[in-house]
Amino acid sequence: MPLRGGSKSIPLKNILEIEGKPLFAWALESAVASECFDAILVATDSPQIEEAVQSWFGDQVTVVPRTTESATHTAATELVMMEVCKKFDFAVMSLIQATSPLTKPEHFVEAQRVFIEESLDSLFTGVEKKSFYWSFKNKPLNYQPTKRPRRQDFEGCIEENGAFYYTKKEILEAHHSRLGGKIGHYLMSESTVFELDEPADVEVIAALLSKMKGSS
């Protein structure tokens, strides 16, 4: 899980308390509980985040440093993934995003099963969407207007929700990308499409987390 200290939209967003826990704790707790991983790492440039993670998880999670270059607001997440790749030996990396706190332990377990059973090289999580999409240049992206399907007959598409990814090390090394080779997907519930990126998202995510706690 990459956690940088800087955030232009919400200062120290990753340790923002939401429904009684810091943001990062939601998805990380699920990762720990899933028992899918040999090691769980947090890569951060912030001493404050490092202290918070260690206080919350102790030796269940290992905090590793990330460079200033990989912690800018314009840096691709793959930069910090490559930093970890060069320092650790592993077969498969799961990129886990703190901004998706609705991720549950069973999501990691079920996605891992898909990854193995389908002999995938990489996997993304997403939600099913049965919407008709257009470009800003008024070009249809996923259907033909002259053959507009009925919604119940429309296959639709998948929208990445950014919750987590699985990537074989050789794919990451060869392409410097989280996705490559034989790519597969794991579908999650529609509510997981919400990510905490802007101040307006806090209230929505808090309500969803409260509902999730109430139904567990």
N, C-alpha and C positions, 0 to 999 in steps of 0.2 A: 504494500500500500504506500504510494507516494503522498507525503504530506508536506507541502511547503509552507513556510511561515507567512509569506506575503499573499495577500488577497486584495484585489482592487475593489471588489464589490462588498465583501464583508470581512473586516479586519480579523485575523486569526480565526477564520471560518472553521477550520478543521477541529478546533477545540471548543467551538461554540456549544454551550449546554443546550440540549434539546430533549424534552421529555425525560429529564433527570440524568442524562448521560452526555458526555462530550460527543460531538458528531462522529469522530473516528471510531468510537467504541461500538457503535451499532453493528457495522459490517464486520469489524474485527472479531467481536464476540461470536458472531455467526461462523466465521472462518475457524476459530478455535474449536467451537462446539461440533463442527462438521467432522473433525478428525480426518480430513482429506489430505492434510499437508504435513510434510516432514519438518518444515520450518516455516515460520511466519515472520516476515520482515517488514519493518516500517522504515522508509528512506526519507529523511528530513534534513533540512538545513537550519532548523530552529531548536535551540536549547529548551525553549519553553514547551514545545511540542514533545520533544524527547522526554522531558521530565514528566509530562502528563501521561504519555504512553506507558512509561516504566511504572509510574504510580498506579495506573489502572490494571496493567497486565503482568507486571513483574517479569519472571523469566519465561512466560508463555510466548512473548513476542520479543524479537531482537531488533533493536534500533541501529540503523546503519547511516552514515553520513552521505549526503548528496552534495554535488558541487554547486557553486553559485550559478554556473552556466545552465545546469538542468533545473534550477529553481526559479528562473525568471517567469513572468506571466506569459511570455511568448514562446517558451521552450516546449517542444513536443514531449509528451510523456515517455515516448520511446527513448529519449536521452537518458532518463534515470533508469529505465529498464536495462539499457546497455551498460550503464555503470555497475548495476547489480550483476549482470551477466558476466562481466569481466572478473568479478571478485568471488563468485560462488559457483560451485559445480552442482548442476541439477539437470533433470531430464525435461521437466515441464514447469513453466512459470505461470502462475495465475496473477494477473494484474487485478487488484481489488480497489475499488474507488470509494472513498469515504462519503462522497456526495450522493451515494445510493444507499441510505441507511435501512431501506426496506428489505434488503437481502437477508434471507433466512438460511440456517444451516442446511436444510434439505435442498436448497437451490444448488449449493456447491456439490453435494452428493449426487444429485440427479444429473447435473451437467457433466460431472466427471464420468458418470456411467455412459453418457452419450459419447463423450470424447473417446473413451476406450472402445466401446462396442462398435463405433463407426470408423475406428482406426484413423482419427482425425489428426491433422498437424496443428490446427488452431481452431478456436471456438469463440463465438461472441454470444452475449445474451441480448434478448430483445423482447418486444411485445408484438402481437399480431395486430395489424392495422387494416381495416377494410374501408379506406378512404381513397378518393381520387385525387392524385397529386399533379400539379402543374408547375412549370418553371416560371420565373418572372418574365420570361419572353413569350409566355402564353403557349408553351408547348406541353402537351400531355406527357407525363412521365411513366405512368403505369397502366394505361388503358387506351383504347381507341374510341374517341367520341362517337364515331359513326356506328360502333358496335358496343354501346354502353351496356355493361352487364347489370343484371339485377343484383342487389346487394347480397342476397342469399346464395347467388351463384358465383360471386366474385371471389377469386382466390386471395386477393389482397396482397400484402407485402409485410415485411418485418422491419420494424424500427428499432435500431440499437437503443438500449436503455442505459448502456455504459456501466452496468453493475459490476461485471467482472469478465475477464477473458482468460482462456487457456492458450498457451503458446509453447510449442516445443523449442528447446534451446537452439537447435540447428536452424530453425526458421527465423528466429530472432537474430541470430548471427549473420545469416545469409541476406536477409532483407531489411534488417533494422526496423521491422514492423511487427506489431502484435498479431497481425493476420497475414497468412500466406500458406502456400501448399494446399492441402485438402482442408477446406474451411467448412465448419459446421455451425449449427446454432442451437441454443437452448431457449425456449420460450418461457417467459415469466408472466405473472398477472399484469393486467393493464395499469394498475396503480403504480407499479415499479418504474414506469416511464418518467415519473417525477424525480428530478435531481435538485439538490440544494446548491444553487449557483448564485442566486440573487436574493436580496433582502425579502422580496415578495414571496419567495419560496418557503421561508421559514414557517409561516403559519400553516401552509398547506401540508408540508412534511410533518409538522408537529401533530396535526389532526390525524394524518394517516398512521403515524406511529402509535398514537393513543388508541386508535381503533384496532391496530394490530395487537397491542398489548392486551386489550380487552377481550379479543377473540382467542388468545393463546391459552 
